[in-house]
Amino acid sequence: MIEIDALTKVYGSAQVRAVDEVSLHIPAGSVVGFLGPNGAGKTTTIKMTAGLLAPTAGRVRLGGVDVVRQRSAAMAQFGAVLEGSRNVYWSLSAWQNLMYFGRLKGLRKAQVGERAEELLTGLGLWERRDDKVGDFSRGMQQKVAIAVALVADPPIVLLDEPTLGLDVEATRTVKDWIAELARDRGTTILLTTHQLDVVQELCDRVAVIRQGRLVADLPTRELLAGFRERDRYDIRIEGTAPAGFDASTHEGVTTIRVRVSDPGEVYDVVERLRAQGAVLESLAQVQPDLEDVFLALVNGTSHA
């Protein structure tokens, strides 16, 4: 559904390669997290994918439509939330924004009105629908931007920091919508965010960009599995740890993290604990989270 082939963007006489031959192929109904540190090329890639920035080289097709050569047809394929709520008009009300963009996407007035009411109600903005977006808080503006992206129920949604400025409740609503769009409507979603827990929860696949180039593009589970700490274990015991063990305690349960050169050595540690009266609750190999993996990749310490 999203085909990005050898996409490249070079700036200025210094020939700075902000994006360097990035290729991503995303099938219909997938949710893909597109991650990278600030300045890595994420937003530049999203802008080229949305047709807002011309690539120096490479090609983007959305639903089989070339974004550069068939711009008008490509625009009908997607909705987008751009960082900083830049896909809405601040001088218009929330309702006027949705009516304008819905009609621009080819919906009938009655269709837009029904969809706009559903979206604004779901985001808690119905009572403020006639207020100018420019008078809203940052989080409320972001909600309007999300509603605009979804008003025409597009087959592709590009989300650049969609939960920026949102409170916990609104963030949960957006996460639920992303999951529902992919699961129930088959929407294809490309998501950039610094909230890695959101990516780990929602994304089927994760791509990581560093200095303009992709350094990873794998199913989320496979990416995490490649960074499993095979030499570290967490041992949970009741109460406090005996002397000589490095441990942390939370709500009466103590976790002792040990590093071993051979998996069999962990049983020796367990026996030492039992000999000192510790009551074992669980033993598990340390599982990395996406933050661990991301930091390893962007710092160049990948071992996946």
HUTACOR-V348226 format. One record per residue. PSI is psi in degrees with one decimal (NA if undefined). NEAR is the number of other C-alpha atoms within 10 Angstrom. Layout:
BEGIN
<<PSI	NEAR> <PSI	NEAR>>
END
This chain:
BEGIN
<<-41.9	20> <120.8	21> <110.2	19> <117.1	20> <115.7	16> <40.9	15> <130.3	21> <138.7	24> <120.8	23> <132.3	15> <138.3	11> <176.9	7> <-20.8	6> <-5.2	7> <48.1	9> <122.4	12> <93.1	17> <-35.6	20> <129.9	27> <92.9	23> <51.5	18> <131.3	20> <128.1	17> <129.8	17> <116.4	13> <114.8	17> <162.1	16> <140.2	16> <3.1	19> <150.5	23> <115.3	26> <127.6	25> <128.1	25> <105.6	27> <156.8	25> <158.8	26> <168.2	17> <134.6	11> <5.2	13> <-19.8	20> <7.0	24> <-56.7	25> <-36.5	19> <-42.0	20> <-43.7	26> <-43.0	21> <-40.2	17> <-37.5	21> <-36.1	25> <-0.6	25> <14.5	18> <-13.3	13> <129.9	14> <130.4	17> <151.2	20> <-36.9	15> <165.2	14> <-178.8	16> <146.8	22> <130.7	27> <133.0	21> <116.9	22> <32.4	20> <1.5	12> <127.1	20> <124.3	18> <-33.7	23> <-47.0	19> <-26.3	12> <57.7	11> <-48.1	13> <-43.9	13> <-35.6	14> <-36.7	21> <-28.6	17> <-9.7	18> <-15.9	22> <160.4	23> <154.4	27> <140.9	27> <113.8	26> <146.4	23> <130.0	18> <17.5	17> <38.8	23> <7.0	13> <23.0	19> <159.5	26> <117.6	18> <-23.0	18> <-11.1	13> <159.7	16> <168.6	21> <-44.8	30> <-44.8	24> <-38.1	18> <-47.9	24> <-39.9	29> <-42.6	23> <-52.2	17> <-32.0	20> <-44.5	24> <-37.8	18> <-31.6	12> <0.5	19> <8.4	12> <150.9	16> <156.7	12> <-43.3	12> <-38.7	11> <-44.8	15> <-43.7	22> <-43.3	18> <-44.9	11> <-39.3	19> <-42.1	26> <-41.9	18> <-46.2	14> <-46.0	21> <-34.9	22> <-45.3	14> <-29.7	16> <5.5	19> <27.9	13> <4.5	18> <-40.6	16> <-17.3	9> <17.1	16> <-26.9	20> <4.1	13> <147.6	17> <138.3	18> <-32.3	25> <-19.9	16> <-3.6	12> <160.9	17> <167.8	12> <-44.2	15> <-40.2	19> <-38.4	23> <-38.9	24> <-36.8	27> <-42.4	30> <-41.0	29> <-40.4	28> <-43.6	26> <-41.7	27> <-41.7	27> <-30.4	25> <-5.5	25> <-35.7	26> <8.7	24> <56.3	18> <155.5	19> <-19.8	22> <136.4	27> <128.1	24> <119.5	21> <109.2	23> <102.7	23> <57.4	19> <-24.6	25> <11.3	25> <122.4	18> <-0.3	17> <148.5	18> <177.6	11> <-43.1	9> <-44.9	10> <-37.4	18> <-42.2	19> <-39.9	14> <-45.4	13> <-42.2	18> <-41.5	18> <-40.1	12> <-42.9	14> <-46.9	20> <-41.6	19> <-41.3	13> <-45.5	23> <-43.8	20> <-46.1	14> <-27.3	9> <-5.8	13> <22.3	17> <139.6	24> <128.4	26> <127.7	29> <119.2	22> <126.2	25> <137.6	24> <155.2	21> <-4.0	17> <89.0	14> <-24.8	17> <-32.4	12> <-44.4	17> <-46.5	23> <-34.6	18> <-37.1	12> <-27.4	20> <134.8	22> <-29.4	16> <152.4	21> <130.5	25> <136.4	20> <130.7	22> <138.2	25> <124.8	23> <42.0	18> <-6.4	23> <145.4	21> <132.0	21> <-6.7	16> <145.8	19> <91.6	19> <156.8	14> <143.7	15> <-46.7	20> <-39.7	14> <-39.0	13> <-45.3	20> <-40.9	21> <-32.8	15> <-15.1	13> <14.9	18> <134.3	18> <94.8	13> <-11.4	14> <8.2	15> <140.2	19> <147.9	20> <124.1	19> <121.5	22> <131.7	22> <160.9	22> <147.1	16> <-149.5	15> <160.2	17> <145.5	22> <163.6	15> <143.6	9> <2.3	6> <136.2	13> <118.6	11> <163.0	17> <145.1	13> <134.8	15> <123.8	9> <45.2	7> <-1.5	9> <130.2	14> <134.3	20> <125.9	23> <120.4	17> <126.5	18> <147.1	18> <130.8	15> <153.4	13> <-19.1	10> <134.8	10> <-31.3	14> <-23.0	9> <-23.5	13> <-28.8	20> <-31.1	11> <-39.9	11> <-43.0	15> <-43.1	16> <-38.3	13> <-41.0	13> <-45.3	19> <-37.2	14> <-23.9	11> <13.6	11> <6.8	11> <143.2	18> <112.9	16> <132.1	15> <-43.2	12> <159.9	11> <125.7	17> <144.3	11> <140.4	16> <126.8	17> <129.2	16> <154.7	15> <176.5	15> <-28.2	22> <-42.3	15> <-46.5	14> <-45.7	22> <-48.3	24> <-38.4	14> <-40.8	15> <-44.7	19> <-19.5	19> <2.4	11> <25.0	11> <25.9	11> <138.6	15> <20.9	10> <NA	14>>
END
